[in-house]
Amino acid sequence: MAEKTKIVFATQNAGKLKEIGEILKDLDIKVLSAKEMGIEISVEENGSTFEENAVIKAKAIAQVCEEIVLADDSGLEIDYLNGEPGIYSARYMGEDMPYSIKNAALVKRLEGVPEERRTARFVCVIAAVFPDGEIRTTQGVIEGRIGYEEKGTNGFGYDPIFYVPELGRTTAELSDSEKNAVSHRGKALRKMKEELKKKMQIGGNNENIDCK
Ligand code: IMP
């Protein structure tokens, strides 16, 4: 019997692996982390866009692996701050700075800014590098507003200050499945699922692919 096609996701984040596994579960694909494939390399994210960084990460893993490799890059863009923190979202005020402090600092920078000018979005780009060298990327976006204080305890990062007007809640007040249904990452992943389906039909079977 043919082995399942494997996909390597360039992340250490167990939550992201679970999320992608859920979304791709009907595709007969096995999703593994780079670590599970025995690949441990650190990559410098020196691109100037989410897309460049996602491609940099996926290519780095693809160089040492013959499977389909996926990587993502995401962040928060605040219009009033000219798109900050953007690609520097994780590094904003330092990687180790607690998000309660980062969130308070962003709210402070928007002090006195009226509701209609507090617009922001989470953006996620997923890059796929295929064994034949082809690269495909997909993007997902969720639009919202920066709140006036932290609200909610689910999610992570900037979720407690990211208010979604249509839902009347911050993304930290959504359950995991509610967030996946509307989030930037959920949208980008579902688009990537369609790309994978197309590519796998065109590419035929991948039975002989083996990862080092
Ligand atoms: P990365 O794509 O894992 O490098 O994430 C980039 C950074 O963007 C995270 O460390 C968070 O600061 C922020 N971010 C990305 N997605 C989310 C989200 O869904 N909620 C809250 N913060 C996020």
Boltz pocket constraint, residues with backbone or C-beta under 6 A from the ligand:
constraints:
  - pocket:
      binder: B
      contacts: [[A, 72], [A, 73], [A, 74], [A, 75], [A, 76], [A, 86], [A, 89], [A, 90], [A, 122], [A, 123], [A, 155], [A, 156], [A, 157], [A, 158], [A, 159], [A, 171], [A, 183]]
      max_distance: 6.0
